[in-house]
Amino acid sequence: MIHSIRQMFSSIGAKLFFWFWLVAIVSVVSTHLISSQLTDQHIIKNNVVLPIHHPDMRQLDKIVRYHNFHQSESVNSFLNKFRKSKRKNRNIWLKDPQKQQVFSVKKKANKQIKKYLLENNIKQPLSVKFQQVMLTGPVKISINDHNYQLFITMTRRHEPPLFFVPLWLRISIPLVISFILLWLLARSLSKPILKIQQAANKLGNGDLTTRVTQLDQRNDELGQLASSFNHMAEKLSNSISAQQRLLADVSHELRSPMTRLQLAVALAHKSAKSPEELEKYLLRCETEIGRLDDMLGNVITLSRLENTLPNFNSSSININKLIDDLVADAQFIANEKDIKITFADQHKIITNGDEQLLASALGNILTNAVKYSPENSEVKVNITSDQEWLKVEISDSGAGVPEQALAKLFQPFYRVQDDRARKTGGSGLGLAIAKQAILAHHGSIEAYNNTQGLTVVIKLPNG
């Protein structure tokens, strides 16, 4: 029980709520204290002298006339005549200029008005506005042969409803309202985070289909966090799926060379009757072992490119010189089939990237073009560029690829024809490796059939 309570109060939602509420409490209390301290000065400093309010002056004259007919023996008896009045918005004031004393009909008189009368020697009639109260006077009046100044104050509007509410209730109302609003705010912030946490736990437990729904539609930081989580989950799911698919493909592809290797070993044991015949089977074993070594090397390279961040040795690359060197190397292979490789070299083009990785990708595609082109044919290499992209096109003179197979060319272990792949020594990984290398450079690769064969188009960021 204690652990669950401690866990609840240690959550980010509880922390946000209590910190916000503490700020709200401090703000309400400090505002009240400061305003109560400054109210007197604020009202005194912010009085406004107005033109004489004649209706109030007439009331003062009326009071003087009434007093002249009904003389009062003392100040107290004079004021008592008005204390039973039903006019709650009116107050009568007497000021003794000689003794600096101020009296009023209401026992709980306005302290600001009293202070103003004591501090100011008013000789001429005027009207002064104090927020909701207006002071008018003076008019001379004599009580028991002593001269006084007579003033009147009128409250021009009713006090606001909260004026009559007890102080503790006035403080409690904003605290309760802030409690509710801040609780809703804290809940709105902590609920999405809790939802992302639950999704992360599901993903960690192996549910790769887990996604944070609805939150990724928000336009705030929490929406961006949900989108980043979904992107991470998608990449993780694709990476694990690719790894599982690659493992299954490798297991399948290893069977053929392993079977041929076992067969060659068995024949060497049973049928080899001379050193020459034994050497033939051993050469066969060596060939299959070489194919296995190449395949495993390609699998490791593909796995590294698909499932990890490439360790780039980024540098400036003269793409023209790189392709020129690759064409020169491929021409040695092409000469065996009397194939001519033409490269339309243009102006110098510089890009950034891993030169070894790009050379491997482009060289793989160029070698494939030579392999699948017939004798006495031509392989064309063309390069163009604009402000954003550079484009390399490698076209062979082969039989092309069925349209439905074009999208599958860059999948691991995909072969259009298995027997043709075996004749050329292919494992079905070259184009897949080339694709991952190009994607690692934020480029793209695609293939289409031309009038004479197949064209592979590589696009890379320029510069």
C-alpha positions in Angstrom: 0.0 0.0 0.0 2.8 2.4 1.0 4.8 1.4 -2.0 1.9 2.1 -4.4 1.2 5.5 -2.8 4.9 6.4 -3.0 5.0 5.3 -6.7 1.9 7.4 -7.4 3.4 10.6 -5.9 6.7 10.0 -7.7 5.1 9.9 -11.1 5.6 12.8 -13.5 1.8 13.6 -13.4 1.8 14.0 -9.6 5.0 16.1 -9.7 3.6 18.4 -12.4 0.3 18.7 -10.5 1.8 19.6 -7.1 4.4 22.0 -8.5 1.7 23.9 -10.5 -0.6 23.9 -7.6 2.1 25.2 -5.3 2.8 28.0 -7.7 -1.0 28.8 -7.8 -1.2 28.8 -4.0 1.8 31.1 -3.6 0.4 33.4 -6.3 -3.0 33.7 -4.7 -1.7 34.3 -1.2 1.0 36.7 -2.2 -1.4 38.6 -4.4 -3.8 38.9 -1.5 -1.1 40.0 0.9 0.4 42.6 -1.4 -3.0 44.0 -2.5 -4.2 44.3 1.1 -1.0 46.2 2.0 -1.2 48.5 -1.0 -5.0 49.1 -1.0 -4.8 52.2 1.2 -2.0 53.9 -0.7 -3.5 52.9 -4.1 -6.8 54.5 -3.3 -5.3 57.6 -1.8 -2.9 58.1 -4.7 -5.5 57.4 -7.3 -8.2 59.9 -6.2 -9.5 62.2 -9.0 -10.7 65.8 -8.4 -13.9 66.4 -10.4 -16.1 69.3 -11.1 -18.4 70.0 -8.1 -21.3 67.5 -8.0 -24.2 69.9 -7.5 -26.8 67.3 -6.3 -24.5 66.5 -3.4 -23.9 70.2 -2.7 -27.7 70.7 -2.6 -28.0 67.9 0.0 -25.3 69.5 2.1 -27.2 72.9 1.9 -30.4 71.1 2.9 -28.6 69.5 5.9 -27.3 72.9 7.0 -30.8 74.4 6.8 -32.3 71.5 8.7 -29.7 72.0 11.4 -30.4 75.7 11.6 -34.0 74.9 12.5 -33.2 72.0 14.8 -30.0 73.0 16.6 -27.9 70.3 18.0 -26.0 70.7 21.3 -23.1 68.5 20.2 -21.4 66.8 17.3 -22.7 63.4 18.5 -26.3 64.6 18.7 -26.0 66.1 15.2 -24.7 62.8 13.8 -27.3 60.7 15.6 -30.0 62.5 13.6 -28.7 60.8 10.4 -27.7 57.4 11.8 -31.2 56.0 11.4 -31.4 57.0 7.8 -32.2 54.2 5.3 -29.8 55.6 2.7 -27.0 53.1 3.1 -25.0 54.6 0.3 -24.6 58.0 2.0 -22.3 59.1 4.8 -22.1 62.5 6.5 -18.7 63.8 7.7 -17.7 66.6 10.0 -14.3 68.0 10.2 -12.9 70.3 13.0 -10.2 72.3 11.2 -8.8 73.6 14.4 -8.4 70.4 16.3 -7.9 68.3 13.2 -10.6 65.8 14.1 -13.0 64.0 11.7 -16.4 62.5 12.6 -18.8 60.5 10.5 -22.3 59.2 10.8 -21.2 55.6 10.1 -19.1 54.2 12.9 -17.2 52.0 10.5 -16.2 54.9 8.3 -14.0 54.6 5.2 -10.5 54.9 6.4 -9.2 56.3 3.2 -11.7 59.2 3.2 -10.9 60.0 6.8 -7.2 60.0 6.0 -7.7 62.2 3.0 -9.7 64.8 5.1 -7.1 64.9 7.8 -4.2 65.3 5.4 -5.8 68.0 3.2 -6.8 71.5 4.2 -9.8 72.0 1.9 -11.2 75.5 1.8 -13.2 75.6 -1.4 -16.0 73.1 -2.4 -14.9 70.3 -4.6 -15.8 66.7 -5.5 -13.2 63.9 -5.3 -13.6 60.4 -6.7 -12.3 57.4 -4.8 -13.0 54.3 -6.8 -16.6 53.6 -5.9 -17.1 56.6 -3.5 -17.3 60.3 -4.2 -16.6 63.0 -1.6 -18.2 66.4 -2.0 -17.8 69.5 0.2 -17.1 71.4 2.4 -20.0 73.5 3.6 -19.6 75.6 6.8 -21.7 74.6 9.8 -21.8 75.8 13.4 -22.5 73.4 16.2 -22.6 74.8 19.7 -20.9 78.0 18.5 -18.0 76.0 17.1 -17.3 76.0 13.3 -17.0 72.8 11.4 -16.7 71.7 7.8 -19.5 69.4 6.5 -18.9 66.8 3.8 -20.9 64.1 2.2 -19.8 60.8 0.5 -22.0 58.8 -1.9 -21.4 55.3 -3.0 -22.1 55.3 -6.7 -22.5 51.5 -7.2 -23.0 48.4 -5.2 -20.0 46.5 -4.0 -19.2 43.3 -6.0 -20.7 40.1 -4.6 -17.4 38.8 -3.4 -17.0 41.9 -1.2 -19.5 40.3 1.2 -17.9 36.8 1.1 -15.7 35.8 4.0 -12.0 36.1 3.5 -11.3 32.4 3.9 -13.9 31.6 1.2 -12.5 34.2 -1.2 -9.1 32.5 -0.9 -10.5 29.0 -1.1 -12.4 29.6 -4.3 -9.4 30.2 -6.6 -7.5 27.4 -4.8 -10.2 24.9 -5.6 -10.6 26.1 -9.2 -6.8 26.0 -9.7 -6.8 22.5 -8.1 -9.2 21.2 -10.7 -7.7 23.0 -13.7 -4.1 22.0 -12.8 -5.2 18.4 -12.1 -6.6 18.3 -15.6 -3.5 19.8 -17.0 -1.2 17.3 -15.3 -3.4 14.5 -16.4 -3.3 15.7 -20.0 0.5 15.7 -19.9 1.1 12.5 -18.0 -1.5 10.3 -19.8 0.2 10.4 -23.2 3.6 9.6 -21.6 2.0 6.7 -19.7 0.6 5.5 -23.0 4.0 5.6 -24.7 5.5 3.8 -21.7 3.0 1.0 -22.1 3.7 0.7 -25.8 7.4 0.6 -25.1 6.9 -2.3 -22.6 4.9 -4.2 -25.1 7.6 -3.7 -27.7 10.2 -4.8 -25.3 8.3 -8.0 -24.6 8.4 -8.9 -28.2 5.2 -7.5 -29.7 6.7 -5.9 -32.8 3.3 -4.7 -34.1 2.9 -2.3 -31.2 2.3 1.3 -32.2 1.2 4.5 -30.4 -2.1 5.4 -32.1 -3.9 8.8 -32.0 -1.0 10.5 -30.2 1.1 10.7 -33.4 -1.6 13.0 -34.8 -0.9 15.7 -32.3 1.2 18.8 -33.3 3.1 19.2 -30.1 6.2 17.6 -28.6 4.3 14.6 -27.3 3.0 14.0 -30.9 6.5 14.2 -32.2 7.6 11.8 -29.5 4.9 9.3 -30.5 5.8 9.7 -34.1 9.5 9.0 -33.3 8.5 6.0 -31.3 6.4 4.6 -34.1 9.3 5.2 -36.6 11.7 3.4 -34.2 9.2 0.5 -33.8 8.8 0.3 -37.6 12.6 0.3 -38.2 13.0 -2.3 -35.5 10.3 -4.5 -36.9 11.7 -4.3 -40.4 15.2 -5.0 -39.2 14.2 -8.1 -37.2 12.0 -9.3 -40.1 14.9 -8.8 -42.6 17.2 -10.6 -40.2 14.8 -13.5 -39.9 14.2 -13.6 -43.7 17.9 -13.4 -44.4 18.6 -16.3 -42.0 15.9 -18.4 -43.7 17.3 -17.5 -47.2 20.8 -18.3 -46.1 19.8 -21.7 -44.7 18.0 -22.5 -48.0 20.8 -21.2 -50.2 23.5 -23.1 -48.3 21.8 -26.5 -49.0 22.7 -26.6 -52.7 26.5 -26.0 -52.4 26.7 -28.2 -49.3 24.9 -31.0 -51.2 27.3 -30.7 -54.1 30.2 -30.6 -51.8 29.1 -33.7 -50.0 28.4 -35.4 -53.3 31.9 -34.6 -54.6 33.5 -35.9 -51.4 31.4 -39.1 -51.6 32.4 -39.6 -55.3 36.1 -39.0 -54.4 35.9 -41.8 -51.8 34.1 -44.3 -54.0 35.1 -43.5 -57.6 38.5 -42.0 -57.6 40.9 -44.7 -59.0 43.8 -42.4 -60.0 45.4 -39.2 -58.8 44.0 -37.3 -61.8 40.4 -38.4 -61.0 40.9 -37.5 -57.3 42.2 -34.1 -58.3 39.1 -33.5 -60.4 36.8 -34.1 -57.4 39.1 -32.0 -55.1 38.9 -29.1 -57.6 35.1 -29.5 -57.5 35.2 -29.3 -53.7 37.4 -26.2 -53.9 35.0 -24.5 -56.3 32.0 -25.2 -54.0 34.0 -24.0 -50.9 34.9 -20.8 -52.8 31.2 -20.2 -53.6 30.3 -20.8 -49.9 33.0 -18.4 -48.8 31.8 -15.7 -51.3 28.2 -16.2 -50.2 28.9 -16.0 -46.5 31.0 -12.8 -47.1 28.2 -11.3 -49.0 25.7 -12.3 -46.3 27.8 -10.6 -43.7 28.1 -7.4 -45.8 24.4 -7.3 -46.5 23.5 -7.9 -42.8 25.9 -5.1 -41.7 24.3 -2.7 -44.2 20.7 -3.7 -43.3 20.8 -3.9 -39.6 23.5 -1.5 -38.4 24.5 2.1 -39.1 27.3 2.0 -41.7 30.7 3.1 -40.5 31.3 5.7 -43.1 34.7 7.0 -44.1 33.1 10.0 -45.7 35.3 12.1 -48.0 35.0 14.0 -51.3 34.8 11.7 -54.2 35.5 12.5 -57.9 32.7 10.4 -59.3 34.0 10.6 -62.8 37.4 9.1 -61.9 35.8 6.5 -59.7 33.6 5.2 -62.6 36.5 5.5 -65.0 38.6 3.1 -62.8 35.6 0.7 -62.4 35.1 0.7 -66.2 38.8 -0.1 -66.8 38.6 -3.0 -64.3 35.4 -4.4 -65.8 36.8 -4.2 -69.3 39.3 -7.0 -68.5 36.3 -9.3 -67.9 34.4 -7.8 -70.9 37.3 -8.6 -73.3 36.7 -12.3 -72.9 33.3 -11.8 -74.5 34.4 -9.0 -76.9 32.1 -6.6 -75.1 32.9 -2.9 -75.3 32.2 -0.7 -72.3 31.6 3.0 -73.2 31.6 5.8 -70.6 30.4 9.2 -71.6 32.7 11.2 -69.3 31.5 14.8 -68.7 32.6 17.6 -66.5 34.1 16.8 -63.2 31.5 15.9 -60.6 32.4 15.9 -56.8 30.2 14.2 -54.2 30.6 13.1 -50.6 30.4 9.6 -49.3 32.3 6.3 -48.6 34.4 5.7 -51.7 34.9 2.0 -51.0 31.2 1.4 -50.4 30.2 3.3 -53.6 32.9 1.5 -55.6 31.6 -1.9 -54.4 28.0 -1.0 -55.3 28.7 0.5 -58.8 31.3 -2.2 -59.6 28.8 -4.9 -58.7 26.2 -3.5 -61.1 28.7 -3.0 -63.8 30.0 -6.6 -63.5 26.4 -7.8 -63.6 25.8 -5.8 -66.9 28.9 -7.5 -68.4 27.9 -11.0 -67.2 24.4 -10.9 -68.7 25.3 -9.2 -72.0 25.9 -11.5 -75.0 29.2 -11.6 -76.9 30.2 -8.8 -79.3 27.8 -6.4 -77.6 28.1 -3.1 -75.7 27.6 -1.9 -72.1 26.9 1.8 -71.7 27.7 4.0 -68.6 26.3 7.5 -68.5 26.4 10.2 -65.8 24.4 13.4 -65.5 23.9 15.9 -62.6 21.9 18.9 -61.5 21.9 21.1 -58.4 20.4 18.4 -56.2 21.2 15.0 -57.6 23.7 13.1 -59.7 22.5 10.2 -61.8 24.4 7.2 -63.0 22.9 4.9 -65.7 24.4 1.5 -66.5 22.7 -0.3 -69.5 23.5 -3.8 -70.8 22.6 -5.5 -74.0 21.1 -8.6 -72.5 17.6 -10.2 -72.7 16.2 -7.9 -70.1 14.0 -8.9 -67.2 10.2 -9.7 -67.0 8.3 -6.6 -65.9 6.9 -8.4 -62.9 10.4 -9.2 -61.7 11.9 -5.7 -61.9 10.7 -4.8 -58.3 12.2 -8.0 -56.9 15.7 -7.6 -58.5 17.1 -6.0 -55.4 15.8 -8.6 -52.9 18.4 -10.9 -51.3 18.8 -14.3 -53.1 16.3 -13.4 -55.9 17.2 -14.8 -59.3 15.2 -14.4 -62.5 16.4 -17.8 -63.6 18.3 -20.2 -61.3 20.2 -22.0 -64.0 21.4 -18.7 -65.5 22.6 -17.5 -62.1 24.6 -20.7 -61.6 26.2 -20.3 -65.0 27.4 -16.8 -64.1 28.3 -17.8 -60.6 25.8 -15.5 -58.9 24.4 -15.9 -55.4 21.5 -13.4 -55.7 23.1 -10.9 -53.2 25.0 -8.5 -55.4 22.1 -6.2 -56.2 20.8 -6.4 -52.7 24.2 -5.2 -51.3 24.3 -2.5 -53.9 20.8 -1.2 -52.9 21.7 -1.0 -49.2 25.0 0.8 -50.0 23.1 3.4 -52.1 20.4 3.8 -49.4 23.1 4.3 -46.8 24.1 7.4 -48.9 20.5 8.6 -48.9 20.2 7.8 -52.6 17.9 5.5 -54.6 18.3 2.7 -57.2 15.8 1.2 -59.7 15.8 -0.8 -62.9 13.8 -0.7 -66.1 14.0 -2.5 -69.5 15.3 -0.6 -72.4 15.1 -1.4 -76.1 18.2 -3.6 -76.0 18.4 -4.9 -72.4 18.3 -3.7 -68.8 19.2 -0.3 -67.4 20.0 0.3 -63.7 19.6 3.9 -62.5 21.4 5.2 -59.4 20.6 8.6 -57.9 22.9 10.1 -55.2 22.8 13.5 -53.5 25.0 16.0 -55.3 27.7 17.5 -53.2 
